[in-house]
Amino acid sequence: MPHRATPVRLAALALALSLAGCTWTSSGSSSDSIDYKGKATKTQPLDVPPDLTQLAREGRYQPQAGGAVSATALKAAGSASAPTASSGPVVAPSAVGDARVVRDGQQRWLVSSLPPEKLYPLVRSFWVDRGFVLVQDSPELGLLETDWAENRAKLPDDFIRNTIGRVFDKVFDTGERDRYRTRIERTATGSEVYISHRGLIEVATGVQKDNVVWQNRPSDPQLEAEFLSRLMVRLGSKDDAAAKADVAAAEPARAASAATAPASTRAVLSADGKLLALAENFERGWRQVGLALDRGGFTVEDRDRSAGLYFVRYADPKLAGQEEPNFFAKLFSKDSDNIKRLQRYRVVVKATGDKTQISVLTGDGAPDNGEASRVILGKLQEALR
């Protein structure tokens, strides 16, 4: 739902209209698709389009001195002074300075020569500067996770919102929340950075649709790609416009990749539900399992790439219904006790020839014969399809 207006919000709307009076002036629409701060400063539009301001600087647009000029001479002069394709700025860069975004199928990650110790504070400031509150800030694990946040850029930038926004900034709501998890892994040449997205959507329930609850919505790979690109240009100290161009240029390729994606046989669950076979080598399998865990809401406490182990916490979904009535409200809390109630497991990623085998152990490293391992592997299979 794009923007939800409850009775309280409608009452605030009426009050705001009376207070705002005739002082409203349109500020135009924002060209940015991401705004988690909610009060972004908008710049005044240019009086002259930027492309036209360049005309006076190029000699091929200036009349030649000396009176009449033949068509042949004018054509020759224009050809000689025409700029080459390489003279303009680089559009949609795949690398900026030290950082570059690597793509493997539908998965992307950032590669940097900086060690995690130097990269972590830069990544942390990247999220904080964009208005996010961090609920997990663990340098020793290389993990950062934002609190649930609203992308205010999805709200309509119209007369009503601009008017009441002068008095009540939170009257309108997108009905959606986003959370981002960043994982930094050490490599032989520096670091790899992975960003995963999780989403919630507000859904009306009940016969009269008078009760509202938060439900999970699918992860958005495009948001993940855009933030990776923005982080890349941030590390290269360039403008975010390059990141937006990078994502826009990658969209056709992403759509083509999705259209030719392998069938669901790429991830096959064994008959007893205790093993998951992935038709990828270990390097690709390790990355894909890590992203699937991040997107699935698992709490990754530690990892050992050499041993192929992810140490995770996970809550049985059957227990979610036994929580107190304000369970969904707690999704927005910063209570670390919720994490402590989750059970520990080890997700084993093992190379078997040119394929990868995935299994689940208990927190102590023993085989898990309960329902939890089958549920975890089932969630991973769904995410890896």
Short mmCIF file of the C-alpha atoms (twelve columns), coordinates in Angstrom:
data_MODEL
# 
_entry.id   MODEL 
# 
loop_
_atom_site.group_PDB 
_atom_site.id 
_atom_site.type_symbol 
_atom_site.label_atom_id 
_atom_site.label_alt_id 
_atom_site.label_comp_id 
_atom_site.label_asym_id 
_atom_site.label_seq_id 
_atom_site.Cartn_x 
_atom_site.Cartn_y 
_atom_site.Cartn_z 
_atom_site.pdbx_PDB_model_num 
ATOM 1   C CA . MET A 1   0.000   0.000   0.000   1 
ATOM 2   C CA . PRO A 2   1.623   3.242   -1.065  1 
ATOM 3   C CA . HIS A 3   0.487   5.477   1.777   1 
ATOM 4   C CA . ARG A 4   -1.909  4.644   4.572   1 
ATOM 5   C CA . ALA A 5   -4.155  7.253   6.207   1 
ATOM 6   C CA . THR A 6   -5.726  6.239   9.523   1 
ATOM 7   C CA . PRO A 7   -8.539  8.236   11.220  1 
ATOM 8   C CA . VAL A 8   -5.948  9.901   13.451  1 
ATOM 9   C CA . ARG A 9   -3.910  10.875  10.432  1 
ATOM 10  C CA . LEU A 10  -6.989  12.197  8.658   1 
ATOM 11  C CA . ALA A 11  -7.814  14.359  11.657  1 
ATOM 12  C CA . ALA A 12  -4.287  15.676  11.655  1 
ATOM 13  C CA . LEU A 13  -4.681  16.370  7.952   1 
ATOM 14  C CA . ALA A 14  -7.702  18.593  8.545   1 
ATOM 15  C CA . LEU A 15  -5.894  20.486  11.286  1 
ATOM 16  C CA . ALA A 16  -2.797  20.910  9.160   1 
ATOM 17  C CA . LEU A 17  -4.789  22.270  6.234   1 
ATOM 18  C CA . SER A 18  -6.311  24.922  8.454   1 
ATOM 19  C CA . LEU A 19  -2.924  25.879  9.876   1 
ATOM 20  C CA . ALA A 20  -1.062  25.883  6.594   1 
ATOM 21  C CA . GLY A 21  -3.537  28.188  4.867   1 
ATOM 22  C CA . CYS A 22  -2.206  29.693  1.703   1 
ATOM 23  C CA . THR A 23  1.460   29.510  2.618   1 
ATOM 24  C CA . TRP A 24  2.082   26.373  0.598   1 
ATOM 25  C CA . THR A 25  4.315   26.420  -2.426  1 
ATOM 26  C CA . SER A 26  5.207   23.397  -4.476  1 
ATOM 27  C CA . SER A 27  8.718   22.097  -4.064  1 
ATOM 28  C CA . GLY A 28  8.597   19.726  -7.005  1 
ATOM 29  C CA . SER A 29  9.165   16.030  -7.004  1 
ATOM 30  C CA . SER A 30  12.315  14.331  -5.844  1 
ATOM 31  C CA . SER A 31  14.391  12.437  -8.359  1 
ATOM 32  C CA . ASP A 32  15.924  10.203  -5.703  1 
ATOM 33  C CA . SER A 33  14.286  6.823   -5.124  1 
ATOM 34  C CA . ILE A 34  15.809  6.428   -1.652  1 
ATOM 35  C CA . ASP A 35  15.258  8.685   1.367   1 
ATOM 36  C CA . TYR A 36  15.433  7.112   4.815   1 
ATOM 37  C CA . LYS A 37  16.088  10.415  6.591   1 
ATOM 38  C CA . GLY A 38  12.581  11.735  5.903   1 
ATOM 39  C CA . LYS A 39  13.607  15.394  5.728   1 
ATOM 40  C CA . ALA A 40  15.976  15.587  2.802   1 
ATOM 41  C CA . THR A 41  17.007  19.048  1.679   1 
ATOM 42  C CA . LYS A 42  15.935  19.734  -1.882  1 
ATOM 43  C CA . THR A 43  18.005  21.977  -4.097  1 
ATOM 44  C CA . GLN A 44  16.526  24.644  -6.326  1 
ATOM 45  C CA . PRO A 45  16.123  23.656  -9.987  1 
ATOM 46  C CA . LEU A 46  18.613  25.058  -12.461 1 
ATOM 47  C CA . ASP A 47  17.502  27.997  -14.588 1 
ATOM 48  C CA . VAL A 48  19.428  26.630  -17.580 1 
ATOM 49  C CA . PRO A 49  19.663  22.895  -18.363 1 
ATOM 50  C CA . PRO A 50  23.246  21.726  -17.724 1 
ATOM 51  C CA . ASP A 51  23.657  20.375  -21.253 1 
ATOM 52  C CA . LEU A 52  23.005  23.831  -22.736 1 
ATOM 53  C CA . THR A 53  25.534  25.565  -20.510 1 
ATOM 54  C CA . GLN A 54  28.262  23.522  -22.178 1 
ATOM 55  C CA . LEU A 55  27.543  24.843  -25.664 1 
ATOM 56  C CA . ALA A 56  29.468  28.081  -25.264 1 
ATOM 57  C CA . ARG A 57  32.571  26.177  -24.175 1 
ATOM 58  C CA . GLU A 58  32.869  24.100  -27.343 1 
ATOM 59  C CA . GLY A 59  34.369  25.793  -30.378 1 
ATOM 60  C CA . ARG A 60  32.264  23.846  -32.854 1 
ATOM 61  C CA . TYR A 61  29.214  25.880  -31.769 1 
ATOM 62  C CA . GLN A 62  30.933  29.259  -32.251 1 
ATOM 63  C CA . PRO A 63  30.700  31.171  -35.588 1 
ATOM 64  C CA . GLN A 64  34.000  31.471  -37.397 1 
ATOM 65  C CA . ALA A 65  35.487  34.919  -37.803 1 
ATOM 66  C CA . GLY A 66  36.026  36.397  -41.229 1 
ATOM 67  C CA . GLY A 67  32.524  36.563  -42.688 1 
ATOM 68  C CA . ALA A 68  31.086  33.871  -44.971 1 
ATOM 69  C CA . VAL A 69  31.984  30.236  -44.406 1 
ATOM 70  C CA . SER A 70  31.484  27.456  -46.953 1 
ATOM 71  C CA . ALA A 71  29.498  24.350  -46.080 1 
ATOM 72  C CA . THR A 72  32.518  22.137  -46.822 1 
ATOM 73  C CA . ALA A 73  34.761  24.070  -44.448 1 
ATOM 74  C CA . LEU A 74  32.113  24.099  -41.730 1 
ATOM 75  C CA . LYS A 75  31.629  20.336  -41.999 1 
ATOM 76  C CA . ALA A 76  35.375  19.709  -41.838 1 
ATOM 77  C CA . ALA A 77  35.770  21.951  -38.811 1 
ATOM 78  C CA . GLY A 78  32.879  20.268  -37.025 1 
ATOM 79  C CA . SER A 79  34.325  16.804  -37.627 1 
ATOM 80  C CA . ALA A 80  37.741  17.852  -36.365 1 
ATOM 81  C CA . SER A 81  36.415  19.401  -33.159 1 
ATOM 82  C CA . ALA A 82  33.734  16.817  -32.347 1 
ATOM 83  C CA . PRO A 83  34.447  15.169  -28.976 1 
ATOM 84  C CA . THR A 84  35.270  11.494  -28.893 1 
ATOM 85  C CA . ALA A 85  33.225  8.992   -26.924 1 
ATOM 86  C CA . SER A 86  36.017  8.643   -24.384 1 
ATOM 87  C CA . SER A 87  36.082  12.344  -23.505 1 
ATOM 88  C CA . GLY A 88  32.936  12.273  -21.352 1 
ATOM 89  C CA . PRO A 89  32.485  10.993  -17.806 1 
ATOM 90  C CA . VAL A 90  32.326  7.265   -17.184 1 
ATOM 91  C CA . VAL A 91  28.723  6.087   -16.920 1 
ATOM 92  C CA . ALA A 92  27.747  3.184   -14.631 1 
ATOM 93  C CA . PRO A 93  31.279  2.348   -13.459 1 
ATOM 94  C CA . SER A 94  31.943  -1.165  -12.188 1 
ATOM 95  C CA . ALA A 95  34.889  0.122   -10.160 1 
ATOM 96  C CA . VAL A 96  35.670  3.410   -8.421  1 
ATOM 97  C CA . GLY A 97  39.195  3.777   -7.147  1 
ATOM 98  C CA . ASP A 98  39.975  0.953   -4.774  1 
ATOM 99  C CA . ALA A 99  36.472  -0.564  -4.698  1 
ATOM 100 C CA . ARG A 100 34.577  -2.548  -7.314  1 
ATOM 101 C CA . VAL A 101 31.264  -4.383  -7.491  1 
ATOM 102 C CA . VAL A 102 31.486  -7.989  -8.660  1 
ATOM 103 C CA . ARG A 103 28.507  -9.783  -10.138 1 
ATOM 104 C CA . ASP A 104 27.924  -13.523 -10.362 1 
ATOM 105 C CA . GLY A 105 24.493  -14.279 -11.803 1 
ATOM 106 C CA . GLN A 106 21.972  -12.423 -9.663  1 
ATOM 107 C CA . GLN A 107 24.365  -11.980 -6.748  1 
ATOM 108 C CA . ARG A 108 26.528  -8.908  -6.220  1 
ATOM 109 C CA . TRP A 109 29.173  -8.033  -3.691  1 
ATOM 110 C CA . LEU A 110 31.810  -5.348  -3.235  1 
ATOM 111 C CA . VAL A 111 35.531  -6.088  -3.321  1 
ATOM 112 C CA . SER A 112 38.100  -3.790  -1.714  1 
ATOM 113 C CA . SER A 113 41.826  -4.043  -1.066  1 
ATOM 114 C CA . LEU A 114 41.281  -2.452  2.354   1 
ATOM 115 C CA . PRO A 115 41.463  -4.857  5.311   1 
ATOM 116 C CA . PRO A 116 38.288  -5.194  7.419   1 
ATOM 117 C CA . GLU A 117 39.849  -3.100  10.214  1 
ATOM 118 C CA . LYS A 118 40.054  -0.056  7.912   1 
ATOM 119 C CA . LEU A 119 36.918  -0.778  5.901   1 
ATOM 120 C CA . TYR A 120 34.509  -1.333  8.805   1 
ATOM 121 C CA . PRO A 121 34.400  2.293   10.110  1 
ATOM 122 C CA . LEU A 122 33.891  3.576   6.554   1 
ATOM 123 C CA . VAL A 123 30.952  1.225   6.009   1 
ATOM 124 C CA . ARG A 124 29.519  2.152   9.392   1 
ATOM 125 C CA . SER A 125 29.583  5.880   8.618   1 
ATOM 126 C CA . PHE A 126 27.998  5.132   5.229   1 
ATOM 127 C CA . TRP A 127 24.838  3.803   6.910   1 
ATOM 128 C CA . VAL A 128 24.734  6.363   9.726   1 
ATOM 129 C CA . ASP A 129 25.091  9.273   7.300   1 
ATOM 130 C CA . ARG A 130 22.031  8.005   5.439   1 
ATOM 131 C CA . GLY A 131 19.831  8.282   8.502   1 
ATOM 132 C CA . PHE A 132 19.872  4.661   9.669   1 
ATOM 133 C CA . VAL A 133 20.027  3.499   13.272  1 
ATOM 134 C CA . LEU A 134 22.270  0.477   13.774  1 
ATOM 135 C CA . VAL A 135 20.869  -2.297  15.976  1 
ATOM 136 C CA . GLN A 136 23.887  -4.523  15.373  1 
ATOM 137 C CA . ASP A 137 27.331  -2.962  15.308  1 
ATOM 138 C CA . SER A 138 29.876  -5.761  15.717  1 
ATOM 139 C CA . PRO A 139 33.379  -5.003  14.403  1 
ATOM 140 C CA . GLU A 140 34.683  -8.302  15.761  1 
ATOM 141 C CA . LEU A 141 32.190  -10.163 13.530  1 
ATOM 142 C CA . GLY A 142 32.233  -7.748  10.619  1 
ATOM 143 C CA . LEU A 143 28.446  -7.353  10.897  1 
ATOM 144 C CA . LEU A 144 26.233  -4.280  10.791  1 
ATOM 145 C CA . GLU A 145 22.441  -4.300  10.744  1 
ATOM 146 C CA . THR A 146 20.105  -1.340  10.544  1 
ATOM 147 C CA . ASP A 147 16.877  -0.914  12.446  1 
ATOM 148 C CA . TRP A 148 13.627  -1.054  10.485  1 
ATOM 149 C CA . ALA A 149 13.341  2.179   8.498   1 
ATOM 150 C CA . GLU A 150 10.847  3.782   6.130   1 
ATOM 151 C CA . ASN A 151 11.807  4.877   2.627   1 
ATOM 152 C CA . ARG A 152 10.081  8.285   2.578   1 
ATOM 153 C CA . ALA A 153 10.887  8.717   -1.106  1 
ATOM 154 C CA . LYS A 154 7.959   6.371   -1.844  1 
ATOM 155 C CA . LEU A 155 5.468   8.902   -0.484  1 
ATOM 156 C CA . PRO A 156 3.683   11.134  -3.021  1 
ATOM 157 C CA . ASP A 157 5.203   14.601  -3.254  1 
ATOM 158 C CA . ASP A 158 1.915   16.415  -3.854  1 
ATOM 159 C CA . PHE A 159 -0.091  19.373  -2.519  1 
ATOM 160 C CA . ILE A 160 -1.593  17.531  0.447   1 
ATOM 161 C CA . ARG A 161 1.652   16.040  1.703   1 
ATOM 162 C CA . ASN A 162 3.637   19.252  1.254   1 
ATOM 163 C CA . THR A 163 0.935   21.193  3.113   1 
ATOM 164 C CA . ILE A 164 0.515   18.973  6.154   1 
ATOM 165 C CA . GLY A 165 4.227   18.206  6.211   1 
ATOM 166 C CA . ARG A 166 4.763   21.711  7.556   1 
ATOM 167 C CA . VAL A 167 2.972   20.682  10.751  1 
ATOM 168 C CA . PHE A 168 2.907   16.879  10.967  1 
ATOM 169 C CA . ASP A 169 5.756   15.061  9.268   1 
ATOM 170 C CA . LYS A 170 4.485   11.559  10.117  1 
ATOM 171 C CA . VAL A 171 0.848   11.840  9.041   1 
ATOM 172 C CA . PHE A 172 1.516   9.814   5.905   1 
ATOM 173 C CA . ASP A 173 3.115   6.397   5.967   1 
ATOM 174 C CA . THR A 174 4.284   4.118   3.166   1 
ATOM 175 C CA . GLY A 175 3.095   0.998   4.976   1 
ATOM 176 C CA . GLU A 176 6.526   -0.550  4.382   1 
ATOM 177 C CA . ARG A 177 9.734   -0.934  6.363   1 
ATOM 178 C CA . ASP A 178 13.234  -1.966  5.276   1 
ATOM 179 C CA . ARG A 179 16.198  -3.400  7.107   1 
ATOM 180 C CA . TYR A 180 19.708  -3.893  5.740   1 
ATOM 181 C CA . ARG A 181 22.430  -6.219  6.914   1 
ATOM 182 C CA . THR A 182 26.066  -5.720  5.910   1 
ATOM 183 C CA . ARG A 183 28.607  -8.513  6.206   1 
ATOM 184 C CA . ILE A 184 32.351  -7.886  5.777   1 
ATOM 185 C CA . GLU A 185 34.580  -10.898 5.115   1 
ATOM 186 C CA . ARG A 186 38.361  -10.961 5.123   1 
ATOM 187 C CA . THR A 187 40.072  -12.240 1.969   1 
ATOM 188 C CA . ALA A 188 43.681  -12.828 0.969   1 
ATOM 189 C CA . THR A 189 43.746  -9.497  -0.890  1 
ATOM 190 C CA . GLY A 190 41.513  -7.359  1.344   1 
ATOM 191 C CA . SER A 191 37.769  -7.583  2.011   1 
ATOM 192 C CA . GLU A 192 34.439  -8.553  0.494   1 
ATOM 193 C CA . VAL A 193 31.234  -6.718  1.464   1 
ATOM 194 C CA . TYR A 194 27.750  -8.212  1.177   1 
ATOM 195 C CA . ILE A 195 24.516  -6.247  1.643   1 
ATOM 196 C CA . SER A 196 21.166  -7.985  2.104   1 
ATOM 197 C CA . HIS A 197 17.669  -6.509  2.346   1 
ATOM 198 C CA . ARG A 198 14.636  -7.583  4.354   1 
ATOM 199 C CA . GLY A 199 11.217  -5.992  4.086   1 
ATOM 200 C CA . LEU A 200 7.945   -5.696  5.998   1 
ATOM 201 C CA . ILE A 201 4.566   -4.564  4.739   1 
ATOM 202 C CA . GLU A 202 1.522   -3.368  6.674   1 
ATOM 203 C CA . VAL A 203 -1.496  -5.612  6.059   1 
ATOM 204 C CA . ALA A 204 -5.078  -5.034  7.225   1 
ATOM 205 C CA . THR A 205 -6.696  -8.126  8.768   1 
ATOM 206 C CA . GLY A 206 -10.047 -9.061  10.262  1 
ATOM 207 C CA . VAL A 207 -13.523 -9.059  8.780   1 
ATOM 208 C CA . GLN A 208 -13.768 -5.281  8.930   1 
ATOM 209 C CA . LYS A 209 -10.083 -4.812  8.015   1 
ATOM 210 C CA . ASP A 210 -9.722  -2.800  11.209  1 
ATOM 211 C CA . ASN A 211 -6.592  -4.509  12.512  1 
ATOM 212 C CA . VAL A 212 -3.152  -3.897  11.038  1 
ATOM 213 C CA . VAL A 213 -0.190  -6.267  11.330  1 
ATOM 214 C CA . TRP A 214 3.288   -6.344  9.829   1 
ATOM 215 C CA . GLN A 215 4.148   -9.199  7.484   1 
ATOM 216 C CA . ASN A 216 7.337   -10.122 5.663   1 
ATOM 217 C CA . ARG A 217 7.678   -9.044  2.049   1 
ATOM 218 C CA . PRO A 218 10.237  -10.363 -0.460  1 
ATOM 219 C CA . SER A 219 13.799  -9.102  -0.404  1 
ATOM 220 C CA . ASP A 220 14.560  -6.525  -3.090  1 
ATOM 221 C CA . PRO A 221 17.778  -7.344  -5.018  1 
ATOM 222 C CA . GLN A 222 17.605  -3.955  -6.747  1 
ATOM 223 C CA . LEU A 223 17.849  -2.135  -3.401  1 
ATOM 224 C CA . GLU A 224 20.790  -4.351  -2.459  1 
ATOM 225 C CA . ALA A 225 22.494  -3.532  -5.776  1 
ATOM 226 C CA . GLU A 226 21.872  0.187   -5.405  1 
ATOM 227 C CA . PHE A 227 23.315  0.378   -1.912  1 
ATOM 228 C CA . LEU A 228 26.354  -1.641  -3.010  1 
ATOM 229 C CA . SER A 229 26.915  0.824   -5.847  1 
ATOM 230 C CA . ARG A 230 26.417  3.798   -3.523  1 
ATOM 231 C CA . LEU A 231 28.901  2.303   -1.085  1 
ATOM 232 C CA . MET A 232 31.368  1.793   -3.933  1 
ATOM 233 C CA . VAL A 233 31.227  5.437   -5.003  1 
ATOM 234 C CA . ARG A 234 31.290  6.542   -1.350  1 
ATOM 235 C CA . LEU A 235 34.557  4.689   -0.869  1 
ATOM 236 C CA . GLY A 236 35.802  6.357   -4.044  1 
ATOM 237 C CA . SER A 237 34.603  9.785   -2.809  1 
ATOM 238 C CA . LYS A 238 32.334  10.397  -5.791  1 
ATOM 239 C CA . ASP A 239 28.707  11.446  -6.131  1 
ATOM 240 C CA . ASP A 240 25.795  9.042   -5.582  1 
ATOM 241 C CA . ALA A 241 24.491  9.875   -9.064  1 
ATOM 242 C CA . ALA A 242 27.051  7.451   -10.471 1 
ATOM 243 C CA . ALA A 243 25.604  4.690   -8.292  1 
ATOM 244 C CA . LYS A 244 22.080  5.359   -9.547  1 
ATOM 245 C CA . ALA A 245 23.339  5.195   -13.137 1 
ATOM 246 C CA . ASP A 246 25.104  1.935   -12.334 1 
ATOM 247 C CA . VAL A 247 21.907  0.312   -11.080 1 
ATOM 248 C CA . ALA A 248 19.848  1.635   -13.993 1 
ATOM 249 C CA . ALA A 249 22.342  0.289   -16.521 1 
ATOM 250 C CA . ALA A 250 22.451  -3.096  -14.789 1 
ATOM 251 C CA . GLU A 251 18.676  -3.570  -14.794 1 
ATOM 252 C CA . PRO A 252 18.403  -5.022  -18.346 1 
ATOM 253 C CA . ALA A 253 21.172  -7.492  -17.546 1 
ATOM 254 C CA . ARG A 254 19.490  -8.408  -14.259 1 
ATOM 255 C CA . ALA A 255 16.194  -9.058  -16.028 1 
ATOM 256 C CA . ALA A 256 17.941  -11.182 -18.659 1 
ATOM 257 C CA . SER A 257 19.740  -13.140 -15.954 1 
ATOM 258 C CA . ALA A 258 16.461  -13.783 -14.145 1 
ATOM 259 C CA . ALA A 259 14.833  -14.940 -17.381 1 
ATOM 260 C CA . THR A 260 17.607  -17.498 -17.979 1 
ATOM 261 C CA . ALA A 261 18.055  -18.529 -14.348 1 
ATOM 262 C CA . PRO A 262 18.489  -22.262 -13.709 1 
ATOM 263 C CA . ALA A 263 15.489  -24.326 -12.731 1 
ATOM 264 C CA . SER A 264 14.680  -25.263 -9.144  1 
ATOM 265 C CA . THR A 265 16.808  -28.422 -9.563  1 
ATOM 266 C CA . ARG A 266 19.820  -26.206 -8.801  1 
ATOM 267 C CA . ALA A 267 19.054  -26.701 -5.085  1 
ATOM 268 C CA . VAL A 268 17.728  -30.173 -4.270  1 
ATOM 269 C CA . LEU A 269 16.650  -31.303 -0.814  1 
ATOM 270 C CA . SER A 270 17.195  -34.941 0.145   1 
ATOM 271 C CA . ALA A 271 14.226  -37.196 0.828   1 
ATOM 272 C CA . ASP A 272 14.730  -37.035 4.601   1 
ATOM 273 C CA . GLY A 273 15.209  -33.249 4.487   1 
ATOM 274 C CA . LYS A 274 18.631  -33.377 6.155   1 
ATOM 275 C CA . LEU A 275 20.876  -32.491 3.203   1 
ATOM 276 C CA . LEU A 276 20.664  -29.783 0.570   1 
ATOM 277 C CA . ALA A 277 22.631  -30.272 -2.659  1 
ATOM 278 C CA . LEU A 278 23.555  -27.093 -4.516  1 
ATOM 279 C CA . ALA A 279 24.749  -27.238 -8.137  1 
ATOM 280 C CA . GLU A 280 27.548  -24.720 -7.521  1 
ATOM 281 C CA . ASN A 281 31.203  -24.990 -6.575  1 
ATOM 282 C CA . PHE A 282 32.246  -24.188 -3.031  1 
ATOM 283 C CA . GLU A 283 33.221  -20.539 -3.612  1 
ATOM 284 C CA . ARG A 284 29.902  -19.653 -5.227  1 
ATOM 285 C CA . GLY A 285 27.975  -21.883 -2.840  1 
ATOM 286 C CA . TRP A 286 29.551  -20.233 0.207   1 
ATOM 287 C CA . ARG A 287 28.597  -16.756 -0.992  1 
ATOM 288 C CA . GLN A 288 25.066  -17.750 -1.946  1 
ATOM 289 C CA . VAL A 289 24.379  -19.523 1.346   1 
ATOM 290 C CA . GLY A 290 25.641  -16.481 3.258   1 
ATOM 291 C CA . LEU A 291 23.321  -14.149 1.352   1 
ATOM 292 C CA . ALA A 292 20.392  -16.559 1.798   1 
ATOM 293 C CA . LEU A 293 20.986  -16.612 5.571   1 
ATOM 294 C CA . ASP A 294 21.110  -12.814 5.699   1 
ATOM 295 C CA . ARG A 295 17.927  -12.428 3.669   1 
ATOM 296 C CA . GLY A 296 16.163  -15.122 5.673   1 
ATOM 297 C CA . GLY A 297 16.512  -13.239 8.939   1 
ATOM 298 C CA . PHE A 298 19.021  -15.607 10.530  1 
ATOM 299 C CA . THR A 299 21.392  -14.033 13.030  1 
ATOM 300 C CA . VAL A 300 24.880  -14.946 11.783  1 
ATOM 301 C CA . GLU A 301 27.084  -14.765 14.871  1 
ATOM 302 C CA . ASP A 302 30.287  -16.031 13.314  1 
ATOM 303 C CA . ARG A 303 31.645  -17.836 10.287  1 
ATOM 304 C CA . ASP A 304 34.683  -19.920 9.368   1 
ATOM 305 C CA . ARG A 305 35.198  -20.007 5.621   1 
ATOM 306 C CA . SER A 306 38.098  -22.468 5.787   1 
ATOM 307 C CA . ALA A 307 35.903  -24.946 7.685   1 
ATOM 308 C CA . GLY A 308 32.745  -24.066 5.727   1 
ATOM 309 C CA . LEU A 309 30.772  -23.113 8.847   1 
ATOM 310 C CA . TYR A 310 28.179  -20.439 9.561   1 
ATOM 311 C CA . PHE A 311 27.275  -20.082 13.247  1 
ATOM 312 C CA . VAL A 312 23.683  -18.856 13.353  1 
ATOM 313 C CA . ARG A 313 20.739  -18.301 15.659  1 
ATOM 314 C CA . TYR A 314 17.251  -19.150 14.499  1 
ATOM 315 C CA . ALA A 315 13.753  -19.123 16.013  1 
ATOM 316 C CA . ASP A 316 11.311  -21.901 15.208  1 
ATOM 317 C CA . PRO A 317 8.432   -20.235 13.315  1 
ATOM 318 C CA . LYS A 318 5.957   -22.276 15.400  1 
ATOM 319 C CA . LEU A 319 7.036   -20.283 18.450  1 
ATOM 320 C CA . ALA A 320 6.197   -16.964 16.809  1 
ATOM 321 C CA . GLY A 321 2.489   -17.497 17.380  1 
ATOM 322 C CA . GLN A 322 3.100   -18.074 21.090  1 
ATOM 323 C CA . GLU A 323 4.604   -14.622 21.606  1 
ATOM 324 C CA . GLU A 324 2.682   -11.915 23.399  1 
ATOM 325 C CA . PRO A 325 0.172   -9.838  21.342  1 
ATOM 326 C CA . ASN A 326 2.676   -7.043  20.660  1 
ATOM 327 C CA . PHE A 327 5.123   -9.428  18.967  1 
ATOM 328 C CA . PHE A 328 5.114   -7.506  15.687  1 
ATOM 329 C CA . ALA A 329 5.623   -4.226  17.492  1 
ATOM 330 C CA . LYS A 330 8.800   -5.691  18.930  1 
ATOM 331 C CA . LEU A 331 10.168  -6.007  15.414  1 
ATOM 332 C CA . PHE A 332 10.883  -2.288  15.710  1 
ATOM 333 C CA . SER A 333 12.446  -2.467  19.147  1 
ATOM 334 C CA . LYS A 334 16.128  -2.526  20.017  1 
ATOM 335 C CA . ASP A 335 15.722  -5.233  22.659  1 
ATOM 336 C CA . SER A 336 18.743  -7.531  22.385  1 
ATOM 337 C CA . ASP A 337 16.993  -10.077 24.619  1 
ATOM 338 C CA . ASN A 338 15.001  -11.235 21.580  1 
ATOM 339 C CA . ILE A 339 18.237  -12.453 19.996  1 
ATOM 340 C CA . LYS A 340 19.244  -14.339 23.136  1 
ATOM 341 C CA . ARG A 341 16.059  -16.434 22.952  1 
ATOM 342 C CA . LEU A 342 17.032  -17.805 19.524  1 
ATOM 343 C CA . GLN A 343 18.553  -21.278 19.271  1 
ATOM 344 C CA . ARG A 344 22.121  -21.767 18.019  1 
ATOM 345 C CA . TYR A 345 22.895  -23.894 14.966  1 
ATOM 346 C CA . ARG A 346 25.803  -24.554 12.646  1 
ATOM 347 C CA . VAL A 347 25.199  -24.445 8.908   1 
ATOM 348 C CA . VAL A 348 27.808  -26.626 7.191   1 
ATOM 349 C CA . VAL A 349 28.829  -25.802 3.614   1 
ATOM 350 C CA . LYS A 350 30.920  -28.640 2.172   1 
ATOM 351 C CA . ALA A 351 32.456  -29.134 -1.268  1 
ATOM 352 C CA . THR A 352 31.553  -32.417 -2.993  1 
ATOM 353 C CA . GLY A 353 33.392  -32.386 -6.307  1 
ATOM 354 C CA . ASP A 354 32.136  -29.438 -8.344  1 
ATOM 355 C CA . LYS A 355 28.991  -29.173 -6.213  1 
ATOM 356 C CA . THR A 356 28.184  -28.047 -2.676  1 
ATOM 357 C CA . GLN A 357 26.416  -29.905 0.119   1 
ATOM 358 C CA . ILE A 358 24.654  -28.074 2.944   1 
ATOM 359 C CA . SER A 359 23.624  -29.526 6.295   1 
ATOM 360 C CA . VAL A 360 22.646  -28.283 9.753   1 
ATOM 361 C CA . LEU A 361 24.186  -29.197 13.100  1 
ATOM 362 C CA . THR A 362 23.243  -28.222 16.619  1 
ATOM 363 C CA . GLY A 363 25.108  -25.447 18.385  1 
ATOM 364 C CA . ASP A 364 27.405  -28.093 19.905  1 
ATOM 365 C CA . GLY A 365 28.279  -29.573 16.509  1 
ATOM 366 C CA . ALA A 366 26.116  -32.710 16.780  1 
ATOM 367 C CA . PRO A 367 23.715  -33.830 14.026  1 
ATOM 368 C CA . ASP A 368 20.331  -32.156 14.414  1 
ATOM 369 C CA . ASN A 369 17.567  -34.739 14.170  1 
ATOM 370 C CA . GLY A 370 14.743  -32.351 14.989  1 
ATOM 371 C CA . GLU A 371 12.363  -30.389 12.829  1 
ATOM 372 C CA . ALA A 372 14.499  -27.234 12.964  1 
ATOM 373 C CA . SER A 373 17.171  -28.534 10.572  1 
ATOM 374 C CA . ARG A 374 14.555  -29.454 7.968   1 
ATOM 375 C CA . VAL A 375 12.911  -26.043 8.314   1 
ATOM 376 C CA . ILE A 376 16.250  -24.239 7.966   1 
ATOM 377 C CA . LEU A 377 17.269  -26.246 4.904   1 
ATOM 378 C CA . GLY A 378 13.813  -25.724 3.414   1 
ATOM 379 C CA . LYS A 379 14.165  -21.958 3.798   1 
ATOM 380 C CA . LEU A 380 17.624  -22.090 2.229   1 
ATOM 381 C CA . GLN A 381 16.338  -24.170 -0.680  1 
ATOM 382 C CA . GLU A 382 13.602  -21.630 -1.356  1 
ATOM 383 C CA . ALA A 383 16.101  -18.758 -1.265  1 
ATOM 384 C CA . LEU A 384 18.658  -20.535 -3.476  1 
ATOM 385 C CA . ARG A 385 16.266  -21.408 -6.300  1 
# 
